[in-house]
């Protein structure tokens, strides 16, 4: 019997006011790569490879506004990242309009949050951390 779970994240879709600016933000900060998108979408969109076969889909939504629940104890998106690269990532994030946010609760591993220009909250977690008990 296969011990791996039957599901894993395939893609995450985010609404955005500006697909091009959002795409450039993620390409230049987290260094994700743009990939071809299907031709059957009739709105402005971009597909990004975020690693391990997983994708971020950015879609233009007229009048988009972020949820008031974007927060550490609300909706946010967490990604593993090498601790040795945290400082350079923080510098890239700030240079491209992100806001760094201090965590609300302490953890036994390094992490930080940022708000990207659309208002979404992302958490960056030490990829080599030990699980919380």
N, CA, C and O of each residue as an XYZ file, in Angstrom:
532
protein
N       0.853     -1.196      0.000
C       0.000      0.000      0.000
C       0.889      1.248      0.000
O       1.882      1.308      0.726
N       0.534      2.227     -0.805
C       1.295      3.470     -0.909
C       1.029      4.324      0.336
O      -0.123      4.671      0.598
N       2.083      4.678      1.123
C       1.885      5.459      2.342
C       1.697      6.955      2.093
O       1.349      7.687      3.020
N       1.918      7.425      0.865
C       1.787      8.856      0.609
C       0.314      9.257      0.566
O      -0.537      8.461      0.169
N       0.014     10.489      0.976
C      -1.383     10.938      0.947
C      -1.888     11.020     -0.493
O      -1.095     11.237     -1.410
N      -3.177     10.851     -0.702
C      -3.732     10.855     -2.061
C      -3.829     12.247     -2.681
O      -4.131     12.375     -3.868
N      -3.577     13.283     -1.895
C      -3.686     14.639     -2.427
C      -2.450     15.457     -2.084
O      -1.730     15.154     -1.133
N      -2.221     16.480     -2.860
C      -1.201     17.481     -2.574
C      -1.606     18.741     -3.322
O      -2.425     18.690     -4.239
N      -1.036     19.857     -2.933
C      -1.391     21.119     -3.571
C      -0.964     21.110     -5.034
O       0.205     20.872     -5.337
N      -1.893     21.365     -5.931
C      -1.579     21.498     -7.351
C      -1.356     22.967     -7.689
O      -0.328     23.343     -8.253
N      -2.349     23.795     -7.330
C      -2.196     25.219     -7.572
C      -3.033     26.027     -6.595
O      -3.966     25.529     -5.965
N      -2.663     27.274     -6.500
C      -3.330     28.263     -5.680
C      -3.685     29.397     -6.629
O      -2.837     29.825     -7.412
N      -4.906     29.889     -6.579
C      -5.323     30.985     -7.453
C      -5.545     32.239     -6.621
O      -6.239     32.215     -5.605
N      -4.943     33.334     -7.071
C      -5.124     34.616     -6.396
C      -5.713     35.626     -7.375
O      -5.243     35.761     -8.505
N      -6.735     36.322     -6.932
C      -7.278     37.447     -7.691
C      -6.314     38.616     -7.536
O      -5.664     38.758     -6.500
N      -6.224     39.447     -8.559
C      -5.337     40.600     -8.506
C      -5.894     41.741     -9.344
O      -6.619     41.528    -10.316
N      -5.543     42.942     -8.949
C      -5.920     44.122     -9.731
C      -5.016     44.273    -10.944
O      -5.431     44.819    -11.967
N      -3.766     43.786    -10.834
C      -2.768     43.984    -11.878
C      -1.945     42.704    -12.020
O      -1.020     42.462    -11.244
N      -2.286     41.897    -13.004
C      -1.618     40.606    -13.207
C      -0.129     40.794    -13.482
O       0.702     40.081    -12.919
N       0.209     41.748    -14.341
C       1.610     41.941    -14.716
C       2.433     42.353    -13.495
O       3.494     41.778    -13.251
N       1.972     43.323    -12.734
C       2.704     43.767    -11.540
C       2.814     42.631    -10.526
O       3.862     42.454     -9.906
N       1.744     41.865    -10.355
C       1.772     40.740     -9.406
C       2.744     39.668     -9.882
O       3.517     39.129     -9.090
N       2.707     39.363    -11.158
C       3.633     38.379    -11.718
C       5.084     38.818    -11.484
O       5.914     38.035    -11.023
N       5.366     40.063    -11.805
C       6.730     40.573    -11.638
C       7.170     40.552    -10.181
O       8.330     40.262     -9.888
N       6.250     40.859     -9.263
C       6.572     40.816     -7.835
C       7.053     39.424     -7.445
O       8.101     39.286     -6.814
N       6.301     38.392     -7.815
C       6.670     37.028     -7.429
C       7.897     36.517     -8.177
O       8.692     35.767     -7.610
N       8.066     36.906     -9.438
C       9.251     36.500    -10.190
C      10.513     37.089     -9.568
O      11.537     36.413     -9.471
N      10.436     38.349     -9.149
C      11.617     39.059     -8.655
C      11.893     38.847     -7.174
O      13.027     39.031     -6.733
N      10.902     38.470     -6.406
C      11.134     38.301     -4.963
C      11.345     36.830     -4.604
O      12.413     36.461     -4.115
N      10.350     35.999     -4.838
C      10.464     34.582     -4.499
C      11.127     33.776     -5.613
O      11.426     32.593     -5.454
N      11.348     34.444     -6.741
C      12.042     33.838     -7.888
C      11.315     32.629     -8.464
O      11.927     31.683     -8.959
N       9.979     32.694     -8.381
C       9.188     31.680     -9.056
C       9.297     31.937    -10.550
O       9.703     33.025    -10.958
N       8.945     30.965    -11.368
C       9.104     31.080    -12.812
C       7.754     31.066    -13.513
O       6.850     30.320    -13.138
N       7.634     31.904    -14.538
C       6.409     31.901    -15.324
C       6.390     30.665    -16.214
O       7.412     30.261    -16.769
N       5.201     30.073    -16.337
C       5.003     28.906    -17.189
C       3.831     29.190    -18.127
O       3.022     30.077    -17.855
N       3.735     28.450    -19.219
C       2.604     28.670    -20.132
C       1.266     28.417    -19.435
O       1.151     27.536    -18.583
N       0.286     29.188    -19.805
C      -1.054     28.995    -19.261
C      -1.962     28.483    -20.366
O      -1.656     28.647    -21.547
N      -3.071     27.868    -19.996
C      -3.992     27.368    -21.024
C      -4.542     28.507    -21.879
O      -4.651     29.645    -21.423
N      -4.879     28.190    -23.098
C      -5.423     29.193    -24.005
C      -6.920     29.377    -23.880
O      -7.507     30.137    -24.650
N      -7.555     28.710    -22.938
C      -9.015     28.769    -22.824
C      -9.493     29.712    -21.724
O     -10.595     29.547    -21.200
N      -8.674     30.692    -21.374
C      -9.043     31.661    -20.336
C      -9.217     33.011    -21.015
O      -8.303     33.497    -21.681
N     -10.371     33.609    -20.849
C     -10.644     34.849    -21.566
C     -10.428     36.101    -20.727
O     -10.959     37.163    -21.051
N      -9.652     35.986    -19.649
C      -9.278     37.159    -18.856
C      -7.758     37.184    -18.736
O      -7.088     36.181    -18.980
N      -7.231     38.326    -18.363
C      -5.788     38.433    -18.170
C      -5.368     37.530    -17.019
O      -5.989     37.542    -15.956
N      -4.310     36.743    -17.232
C      -3.878     35.770    -16.228
C      -2.407     35.434    -16.437
O      -1.852     35.655    -17.513
N      -1.789     34.899    -15.393
C      -0.412     34.399    -15.469
C      -0.307     33.173    -14.585
O      -0.904     33.111    -13.511
N       0.462     32.196    -15.052
C       0.710     30.963    -14.313
C       2.175     30.977    -13.894
O       3.054     31.274    -14.704
N       2.442     30.653    -12.615
C       3.811     30.593    -12.114
C       4.084     29.229    -11.511
O       3.223     28.646    -10.853
N       5.286     28.723    -11.740
C       5.747     27.482    -11.115
C       6.372     27.872     -9.781
O       7.348     28.622     -9.745
N       5.807     27.361     -8.676
C       6.326     27.702     -7.350
C       7.168     26.569     -6.774
O       7.567     26.619     -5.610
N       7.438     25.552     -7.585
C       8.310     24.463     -7.168
C       7.568     23.170     -6.947
O       6.389     23.165     -6.591
N       8.264     22.078     -7.159
C       7.744     20.737     -6.902
C       6.444     20.462     -7.669
O       5.572     19.733     -7.196
N       6.333     21.061     -8.864
C       5.147     20.839     -9.681
C       3.918     21.603     -9.234
O       2.827     21.373     -9.756
N       4.070     22.500     -8.285
C       2.948     23.296     -7.778
C       2.944     24.663     -8.463
O       3.986     25.157     -8.893
N       1.768     25.258     -8.556
C       1.628     26.490     -9.321
C       0.847     27.553     -8.557
O       0.052     27.255     -7.666
N       1.102     28.809     -8.940
C       0.300     29.951     -8.515
C      -0.345     30.505     -9.771
O       0.345     30.779    -10.753
N      -1.661     30.672     -9.752
C      -2.391     31.259    -10.874
C      -2.840     32.656    -10.449
O      -3.493     32.823     -9.419
N      -2.491     33.633    -11.238
C      -2.886     35.016    -10.988
C      -3.943     35.406    -12.005
O      -3.732     35.260    -13.209
N      -5.072     35.898    -11.533
C      -6.191     36.267    -12.404
C      -6.605     37.706    -12.150
O      -6.717     38.133    -11.001
N      -6.832     38.454    -13.228
C      -7.321     39.817    -13.078
C      -8.795     39.777    -12.689
O      -9.603     39.120    -13.347
N      -9.135     40.480    -11.621
C     -10.522     40.607    -11.180
C     -10.782     42.096    -10.989
O     -10.204     42.736    -10.110
N     -11.656     42.628    -11.821
C     -11.997     44.047    -11.751
C     -12.522     44.393    -10.361
O     -13.395     43.705     -9.834
N     -11.992     45.454     -9.773
C     -12.463     45.905     -8.467
C     -11.993     45.048     -7.306
O     -12.532     45.162     -6.205
N     -10.999     44.190     -7.524
C     -10.517     43.315     -6.457
C     -10.099     44.118     -5.226
O      -9.479     45.175     -5.340
N     -10.446     43.602     -4.057
C      -9.997     44.150     -2.771
C      -9.666     42.964     -1.865
O     -10.401     41.977     -1.853
N      -8.575     43.046     -1.108
C      -8.219     41.925     -0.241
C      -9.227     41.749      0.890
O      -9.889     42.701      1.306
N      -9.331     40.534      1.372
C     -10.218     40.226      2.487
C      -9.710     40.894      3.766
O      -8.501     41.009      3.963
N     -10.613     41.330      4.626
C     -10.172     41.877      5.912
C      -9.611     40.789      6.838
O      -9.111     41.096      7.920
N      -9.692     39.537      6.423
C      -9.216     38.431      7.240
C      -7.799     37.993      6.893
O      -7.328     36.972      7.394
N      -7.111     38.756      6.037
C      -5.714     38.450      5.725
C      -4.886     38.787      6.965
O      -4.724     39.961      7.299
N      -4.362     37.772      7.647
C      -3.606     37.973      8.889
C      -2.997     36.653      9.323
O      -3.292     35.603      8.751
N      -2.137     36.713     10.346
C      -1.554     35.469     10.857
C      -2.641     34.520     11.329
O      -2.600     33.329     11.018
N      -3.607     35.026     12.071
C      -4.721     34.191     12.521
C      -5.933     34.451     11.644
O      -7.008     34.799     12.133
N      -5.754     34.285     10.391
C      -6.772     34.452      9.371
C      -6.263     33.725      8.150
O      -5.611     32.688      8.269
N      -6.547     34.247      6.998
C      -6.062     33.589      5.792
C      -4.665     34.107      5.451
O      -4.441     35.312      5.334
N      -3.745     33.179      5.298
C      -2.419     33.503      4.781
C      -1.851     32.259      4.117
O      -2.380     31.159      4.276
N      -0.780     32.443      3.380
C      -0.163     31.358      2.629
C       1.256     31.191      3.134
O       2.012     32.161      3.172
N       1.633     29.980      3.523
C       2.948     29.733      4.112
C       3.814     28.905      3.163
O       3.353     27.937      2.559
N       5.079     29.309      3.049
C       6.029     28.625      2.180
C       7.330     28.384      2.917
O       7.798     29.245      3.661
N       7.918     27.209      2.711
C       9.249     26.920      3.211
C      10.262     27.710      2.391
O      10.080     27.917      1.191
N      11.332     28.147      3.053
C      12.398     28.877      2.389
C      13.671     28.670      3.193
O      13.598     28.595      4.420
N      14.838     28.574      2.558
C      16.074     28.361      3.314
C      16.366     29.530      4.252
O      16.364     30.687      3.831
N      16.613     29.226      5.505
C      16.891     30.254      6.511
C      18.073     31.124      6.091
O      18.070     32.331      6.333
N      19.071     30.527      5.471
C      20.260     31.280      5.063
C      19.938     32.363      4.036
O      20.752     33.260      3.815
N      18.772     32.295      3.411
C      18.391     33.268      2.390
C      17.307     34.242      2.866
O      16.822     35.057      2.081
N      16.923     34.161      4.150
C      15.876     35.046      4.667
C      16.228     36.523      4.448
O      15.393     37.285      3.959
N      17.440     36.932      4.799
C      17.781     38.352      4.721
C      17.711     38.863      3.292
O      17.162     39.938      3.052
N      18.254     38.118      2.340
C      18.204     38.590      0.953
C      16.764     38.599      0.433
O      16.395     39.475     -0.349
N      15.953     37.634      0.861
C      14.541     37.640      0.472
C      13.845     38.866      1.051
O      13.092     39.535      0.344
N      14.081     39.171      2.320
C      13.458     40.353      2.931
C      13.834     41.615      2.162
O      12.987     42.480      1.940
N      15.091     41.728      1.756
C      15.536     42.895      1.004
C      14.825     42.985     -0.343
O      14.412     44.070     -0.751
N      14.678     41.866     -1.031
C      13.956     41.869     -2.316
C      12.492     42.229     -2.112
O      11.925     43.001     -2.886
N      11.878     41.671     -1.071
C      10.476     41.968     -0.798
C      10.269     43.465     -0.577
O       9.377     44.067     -1.174
N      11.091     44.059      0.279
C      10.971     45.491      0.556
C      11.210     46.321     -0.707
O      10.521     47.315     -0.936
N      12.180     45.918     -1.522
C      12.490     46.652     -2.749
C      11.344     46.603     -3.749
O      11.250     47.462     -4.625
N      10.469     45.603     -3.627
C       9.365     45.453     -4.573
C       8.006     45.747     -3.946
O       6.978     45.295     -4.450
N       7.998     46.506     -2.847
C       6.748     47.021     -2.299
C       6.044     46.186     -1.258
O       4.903     46.487     -0.908
N       6.683     45.139     -0.746
C       6.056     44.336      0.307
C       6.251     45.017      1.661
O       7.160     45.827      1.843
N       5.390     44.675      2.588
C       5.489     45.140      3.970
C       5.824     43.932      4.840
O       5.091     42.943      4.833
N       6.922     44.004      5.588
C       7.271     42.926      6.511
C       6.426     43.052      7.764
O       6.185     44.158      8.248
N       5.971     41.912      8.295
C       5.073     41.887      9.451
C       5.652     40.936     10.487
O       6.027     39.809     10.162
N       5.724     41.388     11.729
C       6.207     40.540     12.814
C       5.147     39.492     13.171
O       3.956     39.805     13.196
N       5.568     38.255     13.448
C       4.606     37.230     13.878
C       3.949     37.620     15.206
O       4.541     38.323     16.025
N       2.729     37.155     15.397
C       1.997     37.411     16.632
C       2.460     36.470     17.738
O       2.551     36.866     18.900
N       2.750     35.229     17.377
C       3.158     34.248     18.386
C       4.569     33.747     18.108
O       5.012     33.689     16.961
N       5.261     33.389     19.179
C       6.604     32.834     19.067
C       6.540     31.382     18.625
O       5.589     30.665     18.936
N       7.562     30.961     17.898
C       7.708     29.571     17.490
C       9.153     29.165     17.739
O      10.027     30.026     17.846
N       9.415     27.871     17.831
C      10.792     27.423     18.063
C      11.650     27.467     16.789
O      12.782     26.984     16.799
N      11.144     28.020     15.727
C      11.873     28.125     14.472
C      11.689     29.531     13.915
O      10.772     30.253     14.305
N      12.569     29.903     13.002
C      12.518     31.227     12.379
C      11.414     31.283     11.322
O      11.169     30.323     10.591
N      10.762     32.439     11.271
C       9.740     32.694     10.264
C       9.458     34.181     10.240
O       9.821     34.906     11.166
N       8.816     34.630      9.190
C       8.334     36.001      9.128
C       7.153     36.058      8.168
O       6.911     35.131      7.395
N       6.434     37.152      8.235
C       5.280     37.372      7.377
C       5.533     38.595      6.509
O       6.313     39.478      6.868
N       4.865     38.632      5.364
C       4.864     39.857      4.569
C       3.515     40.006      3.891
O       2.820     39.034      3.595
N       3.173     41.283      3.656
C       1.973     41.622      2.881
C       2.475     42.039      1.507
O       3.264     42.976      1.381
N       2.008     41.332      0.471
C       2.422     41.693     -0.888
C       1.527     42.822     -1.394
O       0.511     43.121     -0.767
N       1.877     43.453     -2.507
C       1.152     44.657     -2.937
C      -0.354     44.522     -3.125
O      -1.057     45.530     -3.057
N      -0.884     43.314     -3.361
C      -2.339     43.155     -3.467
C      -3.022     43.087     -2.111
O      -4.245     43.204     -2.032
N      -2.250     42.899     -1.038
C      -2.827     42.807      0.298
C      -2.841     41.403      0.875
O      -3.239     41.220      2.025
N      -2.417     40.407      0.108
C      -2.350     39.040      0.626
C      -1.198     38.911      1.614
O      -0.164     39.564      1.469
N      -1.389     38.064      2.616
C      -0.354     37.813      3.617
C       0.308     36.471      3.329
O      -0.364     35.462      3.113
N       1.635     36.480      3.329
C       2.435     35.274      3.139
C       3.317     35.070      4.365
O       3.810     36.029      4.960
N       3.503     33.818      4.729
C       4.411     33.453      5.804
C       5.586     32.707      5.178
O       5.395     31.827      4.339
N       6.786     33.058      5.586
C       7.999     32.377      5.134
C       8.566     31.655      6.354
O       8.820     32.267      7.392
N       8.760     30.339      6.209
C       9.142     29.480      7.322
C      10.475     28.805      6.998
O      10.714     28.401      5.860
N      11.329     28.689      8.000
C      12.615     28.008      7.856
C      12.361     26.604      7.308
O      11.705     25.782      7.947
N      12.890     26.350      6.125
C      12.656     25.058      5.453
C      13.240     23.873      6.220
O      12.792     22.740      6.040
N      14.230     24.121      7.070
C      14.873     23.032      7.809
C      14.405     22.935      9.255
O      15.060     22.299     10.081
N      13.282     23.560      9.561
C      12.777     23.589     10.938
C      12.367     22.193     11.414
O      12.097     21.285     10.627
N      12.335     22.074     12.723
C      11.763     20.888     13.333
C      10.277     21.168     13.558
O       9.922     22.298     13.893
N       9.416     20.199     13.389
C       7.978     20.428     13.598
C       7.685     20.901     15.015
O       8.364     20.504     15.962
N       6.678     21.747     15.155
C       6.234     22.165     16.491
C       5.579     20.985     17.179
O       4.920     20.163     16.543
N       5.771     20.912     18.503
C       5.131     19.821     19.239
C       3.934     20.338     19.994
O       3.257     19.570     20.678
